[in-house]
């Protein structure tokens, strides 16, 4: 039923969100400030040992810095308990002492009808299970055995068999008192004005019950046993219960596998029923699948509600690559800070079912371990097999990259993607400092036929640096792409990051500033969410624990690099031995410098756009004025960059 905004607001005002969430979690004593209505706990939606789940009574919202889930009172109950929104409202209304609004007759009728249809689908599932074990199900059982499925797996997924009969299910349900219109509403029979007598939709097929997020059967998929069947796989048609693009096979089980301590870190989307079932039997219980169609926007949002970075697994053949590229285009507009996807590509001609049947879960785990980030997939698609032997073709690739990254909705993510693609393009073409093609870059990057051909996904993703003796410009040599292990972030960013690592009490005292920090350096950007995830726990306030946790995530070398950079610059306030008061002062100086520099860069970009527009419009009077303003901003940027090295060193408390 529908609820008015005022009714929902009344519940929110009467019941603090901490009361709702506090029934399911244990608040962290060190981080929580109950007097301010500010609470921290380990996230109930994903396994973690250090609290990163935060809720605030004043705003009536929760957010997890680890997995990205967020919402209000009602969404918390709906997501955690897999209950529909009306049921969550009813529970909270009882807690708040608020009477539920009276349903209209039509609303009550629809709810009752929905409940009755679920009961009918449950009866149908039981019928198919029973027929699989009967004498007539011998062929279906043999098929399932040939696919390597155990009796336990068959029972877990409630697999069944639809007899080769036009009326077997229909007559069974009628014998249970189910009306014809209910059977039709469930999509279990084929009917219509041109069909004199309805008949069973599924016949002589192995049956796969499809469940909703609460584990209720809402549809079926059937695999034909006859080779000449019109459709190898057949799904239920759209019904009141089932909307194909808004359902993921095995969602309820997969979600449980990532909840609680020791749960899986991601959700893996594969292509079919049997892939999911075979993976589950091999011990990979966090797999789901769309239902016979390409992944939809709604399904991707469902994945993101569970994890910040789901893994999409595709076959390595041509069809699989096409599906992966469609998923790239689907994901790009919806990206947000901390929310992305990874792509796991299977060996050509193999699917997950093949891998785990032949080698257990280890081969599939290797595929997941080598999953690519979205940026890598995008680059491989656009530049992986092209020939860019003329300025026009190189310009076309550059324009295409701008066009694709422009589809990203979030401004900050769009900016970082544009920066990454520019760096990859620079490396790919070995551009000189002024943007023209350098002679040395031209000769060394040229292929046998005089073109700039790139082949293969791996080579494309690496941007053409590995395996090639390219001569690059001084500007590119200074970039992070070429420097690799000697890459150094901007000094002010290293000071900010290292100070927090060495003095993690800042996570508590300066949390609002720290959580809002954005880094230009990609390595620090990757490390930062893990550091934020330690906020609030007792262990997180000890430097040794912070360093150990970041080391487990692969950031030991980065921490050592920025530590050397900071020490060489003699910025001692960021080091481990600095007194906390000095460290905090140095952090605040670096933060002010960082904010001012980023603001000037934004102003510079806006002026450059204004100059381009004024030039295009023929505004001869406005261009000189804008150029002077731009020059002033550039001078200020340079001045601030020189100030990076004069952040105050140790203070008196540190003994220097």
Residue pairs with C-beta under 8 A, 6 or more apart in sequence:
1 86
1 101
1 103
1 104
1 107
1 111
2 107
3 86
3 89
3 101
4 101
7 98
7 101
8 74
8 89
10 96
10 98
11 73
11 89
11 92
11 93
11 96
11 98
12 60
12 72
12 73
14 96
14 97
14 98
15 73
15 92
15 95
15 96
16 37
16 57
16 60
17 55
17 56
17 57
17 60
17 61
17 62
17 72
17 73
17 76
18 27
18 34
18 37
18 39
18 55
18 57
19 95
20 73
20 76
20 77
20 92
20 95
21 39
21 41
21 44
21 55
21 62
21 76
22 39
24 44
24 80
25 41
25 42
25 44
25 53
26 41
26 42
27 34
27 39
27 40
27 41
28 40
28 41
28 42
28 51
28 536
28 537
28 538
30 536
30 537
30 538
30 541
31 40
31 51
31 508
31 535
31 536
31 537
32 38
32 39
32 40
32 41
32 536
37 56
37 57
37 58
38 54
38 56
38 57
39 54
39 55
39 56
39 57
40 51
40 52
40 53
40 54
40 535
40 536
41 51
41 53
42 48
42 49
42 50
42 51
42 52
42 53
43 51
43 52
43 53
43 64
43 66
43 67
43 69
44 53
44 80
44 259
45 53
45 64
45 67
45 69
45 79
45 80
45 258
45 259
45 306
46 64
46 66
46 67
46 69
46 258
46 259
46 263
46 265
46 306
46 307
47 258
47 259
47 260
47 261
47 262
47 263
48 66
48 261
48 533
49 261
49 537
49 539
50 533
50 534
50 536
50 537
50 539
50 540
50 549
51 535
51 536
51 537
52 64
52 65
52 66
52 532
52 533
52 534
52 535
52 536
53 62
53 63
53 64
53 65
53 66
54 62
54 63
54 64
54 65
54 536
55 61
55 62
55 63
56 62
60 72
60 73
61 70
61 71
61 72
62 69
62 70
62 71
62 72
62 76
63 69
63 70
64 70
65 515
65 529
65 532
65 533
65 535
66 308
66 529
66 533
67 306
67 307
67 308
68 304
68 307
68 308
68 338
68 339
69 79
69 305
71 79
73 88
73 92
74 85
74 88
74 89
74 92
75 88
77 83
77 88
77 91
77 92
78 84
78 85
78 88
79 305
81 88
82 213
82 214
82 215
82 252
82 255
83 91
83 214
84 214
86 111
89 100
90 100
93 99
93 100
103 111
113 185
113 240
114 240
114 241
116 182
117 182
117 185
117 186
117 239
117 240
117 241
118 216
118 217
118 218
118 241
120 173
120 178
120 182
120 183
120 186
120 188
121 186
121 216
121 217
121 218
121 219
121 241
122 216
122 217
123 172
123 173
123 176
123 178
124 169
124 173
124 186
124 188
124 217
124 220
125 158
125 160
125 209
125 217
125 220
127 160
127 169
127 172
127 173
128 160
128 161
128 162
128 169
128 207
128 209
128 220
129 158
129 159
129 160
130 160
131 137
131 160
131 161
131 162
131 163
131 168
132 140
132 141
132 154
132 159
132 160
132 161
132 206
132 207
133 141
136 161
136 163
137 161
139 225
140 161
140 206
140 225
141 161
143 206
143 223
143 225
144 154
144 159
144 206
147 274
147 278
147 353
147 357
148 278
148 281
148 357
149 159
149 277
149 278
149 281
150 281
153 277
153 280
153 281
156 280
157 208
157 209
157 250
157 277
157 280
158 209
158 217
159 206
159 207
159 208
159 209
159 277
160 206
160 207
160 209
161 205
161 206
161 207
162 168
162 169
162 200
162 202
162 203
162 204
162 205
162 207
162 222
163 203
163 204
164 203
164 204
165 200
165 203
166 199
166 200
166 203
167 199
167 200
168 200
169 188
169 189
169 200
169 202
170 183
170 188
170 189
170 198
170 199
170 200
173 183
173 188
174 180
174 183
180 198
183 189
183 198
184 191
184 198
185 239
185 240
186 236
186 239
186 241
187 201
187 219
187 236
187 237
187 238
187 239
187 242
188 200
188 201
188 202
188 236
189 198
189 199
189 200
189 201
190 198
190 199
190 200
190 201
191 198
201 234
201 236
201 237
202 220
202 222
202 234
204 224
204 225
204 226
204 229
205 222
205 223
205 224
205 225
205 229
205 234
206 222
206 223
206 225
207 220
207 221
207 222
208 220
208 221
208 222
208 223
208 249
208 273
209 217
209 219
209 220
210 217
210 218
210 219
210 220
210 221
210 235
210 236
210 242
210 247
210 249
210 291
211 217
211 218
211 250
211 251
211 252
212 218
212 241
212 247
212 251
212 252
213 251
213 252
213 255
213 302
214 252
215 252
215 253
218 239
218 241
218 242
218 247
219 235
219 236
219 239
219 241
219 242
219 244
219 247
219 291
220 235
220 236
221 233
221 234
221 235
221 236
221 249
221 273
221 291
221 292
222 233
222 234
222 235
223 232
223 233
223 273
224 231
224 232
224 233
224 234
233 272
233 273
233 292
235 244
235 291
235 292
236 242
238 244
244 291
244 292
244 293
245 293
245 296
245 298
245 299
246 296
246 298
246 299
246 302
247 291
247 299
248 254
248 269
248 288
248 289
248 290
248 291
248 299
248 302
248 303
249 273
249 276
249 288
249 289
249 290
249 291
250 276
250 280
250 287
250 288
250 289
251 288
251 302
253 280
253 285
254 267
254 285
254 286
254 287
254 288
254 306
255 267
255 306
257 263
257 264
257 285
257 286
258 264
258 265
258 266
258 267
258 286
258 306
258 307
264 285
264 286
265 307
266 286
266 307
266 309
266 310
266 311
266 342
267 286
267 287
267 288
267 303
267 306
267 307
267 310
267 311
268 279
268 284
268 286
268 287
268 288
268 310
268 311
268 312
268 313
268 344
268 368
269 287
269 288
269 289
269 290
269 295
269 299
269 303
269 310
269 311
269 312
269 313
270 276
270 279
270 287
270 288
270 289
270 313
270 351
270 352
271 289
271 290
271 313
271 314
271 315
271 320
271 323
271 351
272 289
272 351
273 289
274 353
275 287
275 289
275 351
275 352
275 353
276 287
276 288
276 289
278 352
278 353
278 356
278 357
279 285
279 287
279 352
279 353
279 356
279 361
279 364
280 287
281 356
282 356
282 360
282 361
282 364
283 361
284 356
284 361
284 364
284 365
287 313
287 352
288 303
290 296
290 299
294 323
294 326
294 327
295 312
295 323
295 326
295 327
295 330
296 330
297 330
297 334
300 310
300 327
300 330
300 331
300 334
300 341
301 334
303 310
303 341
304 310
304 334
304 339
308 338
308 339
308 340
309 339
309 340
309 341
309 342
310 341
310 342
311 341
311 342
311 343
311 344
311 368
311 371
312 324
312 327
312 341
312 342
312 343
312 344
313 343
313 344
313 345
313 346
313 352
313 367
313 368
314 320
314 321
314 323
314 324
314 327
314 343
314 344
314 345
314 346
315 323
315 346
315 348
315 349
315 350
315 351
316 345
316 346
316 347
316 348
316 349
316 350
317 348
317 349
320 345
320 346
321 345
324 343
324 345
324 377
325 377
325 381
327 341
327 343
328 343
328 374
328 377
328 378
328 381
329 407
331 340
331 341
331 374
332 374
332 378
332 404
332 405
332 407
332 408
333 407
333 408
333 409
334 409
335 374
335 408
335 409
335 410
335 413
335 417
336 409
336 410
336 413
337 410
337 412
337 413
338 529
340 373
340 374
341 374
342 371
342 372
342 373
342 374
343 371
343 372
343 373
343 374
343 376
343 377
344 367
344 368
344 370
344 371
344 372
345 367
345 372
345 457
346 352
346 355
346 367
347 355
347 367
352 364
355 363
355 364
355 367
356 363
356 364
372 380
372 461
375 417
375 420
375 421
376 461
377 461
378 404
378 417
378 421
379 421
379 424
379 460
379 461
379 463
380 457
380 460
380 461
382 397
382 400
382 401
382 404
383 397
383 424
383 428
383 454
383 460
384 454
384 455
384 456
384 457
384 459
384 460
384 461
385 454
385 455
385 460
386 393
386 397
386 453
386 454
387 393
387 451
387 452
387 453
388 394
388 397
388 428
388 429
388 451
388 452
388 453
388 454
389 446
389 447
389 449
389 450
389 451
389 452
389 453
391 437
394 429
394 452
397 425
398 425
401 421
401 422
401 425
402 418
402 421
405 414
405 417
405 418
405 421
406 414
408 414
408 417
412 518
416 522
416 525
419 520
420 522
423 463
423 479
423 480
423 481
424 463
424 481
425 431
426 476
426 479
426 481
427 463
427 464
427 465
427 472
427 476
427 479
427 481
427 482
428 452
428 454
428 463
428 464
429 437
429 441
429 445
429 452
430 438
430 440
430 441
430 442
430 444
430 445
430 470
430 471
430 472
430 473
430 476
431 437
431 438
431 441
431 473
431 475
431 476
432 438
432 441
432 473
432 475
433 473
433 474
433 475
438 471
438 472
438 473
440 471
441 470
441 471
441 472
441 473
443 471
444 468
444 469
444 470
444 471
445 452
445 464
445 468
445 470
446 452
447 453
454 460
454 464
459 466
459 467
463 481
464 470
465 481
465 482
472 482
476 482
477 483
480 487
480 521
480 522
480 523
485 557
487 523
487 561
488 494
488 561
488 562
488 565
489 497
489 519
489 520
489 521
489 523
489 524
489 562
489 565
490 520
490 521
490 644
491 565
491 566
491 569
491 571
491 644
491 645
492 590
492 593
492 594
492 597
492 644
492 647
493 519
493 520
493 521
493 524
493 594
494 524
494 562
494 565
494 566
494 574
495 566
495 571
495 573
495 574
495 586
495 587
495 590
495 647
496 517
496 587
496 590
496 591
496 594
497 519
497 524
497 527
497 528
497 531
497 562
498 559
498 562
498 563
498 566
498 574
498 575
499 506
499 573
499 574
499 583
499 586
499 587
499 590
500 506
500 507
500 514
500 531
500 587
501 531
501 543
501 546
501 547
501 550
501 559
502 543
502 574
502 575
502 576
502 578
502 583
503 543
503 578
503 580
503 583
503 584
503 587
504 534
504 540
504 541
504 542
504 543
504 546
505 541
505 580
506 514
506 583
506 584
506 587
507 514
507 531
507 532
507 534
507 535
507 536
507 540
507 541
508 535
508 536
508 541
509 584
510 584
510 587
511 535
513 591
514 532
515 532
515 535
517 528
517 591
517 594
518 525
518 598
519 525
519 528
523 555
523 558
524 558
524 562
526 555
527 550
527 553
527 555
527 558
530 549
530 550
530 553
530 555
531 546
531 550
534 540
534 545
534 546
534 549
539 545
540 546
540 549
543 576
547 556
547 559
550 556
550 559
551 559
563 575
566 574
566 575
567 575
569 644
569 645
570 649
571 586
571 645
571 647
571 649
572 578
572 582
572 649
572 650
572 654
572 656
573 582
573 583
573 585
573 586
573 587
573 647
573 648
573 649
573 650
573 651
573 654
574 583
574 586
574 587
574 590
577 654
578 586
578 650
578 654
579 650
579 651
579 653
579 654
579 655
581 651
581 653
582 650
582 651
582 653
582 654
585 648
585 651
586 647
586 648
589 647
589 648
590 647
593 640
593 643
593 644
593 647
596 640
597 637
597 640
597 641
600 633
600 636
600 637
600 640
601 637
603 633
604 630
604 633
604 634
604 637
607 626
607 629
607 630
607 633
608 630
610 626
611 623
611 626
611 627
611 630
614 622
614 623
614 626
615 623
649 656
650 656
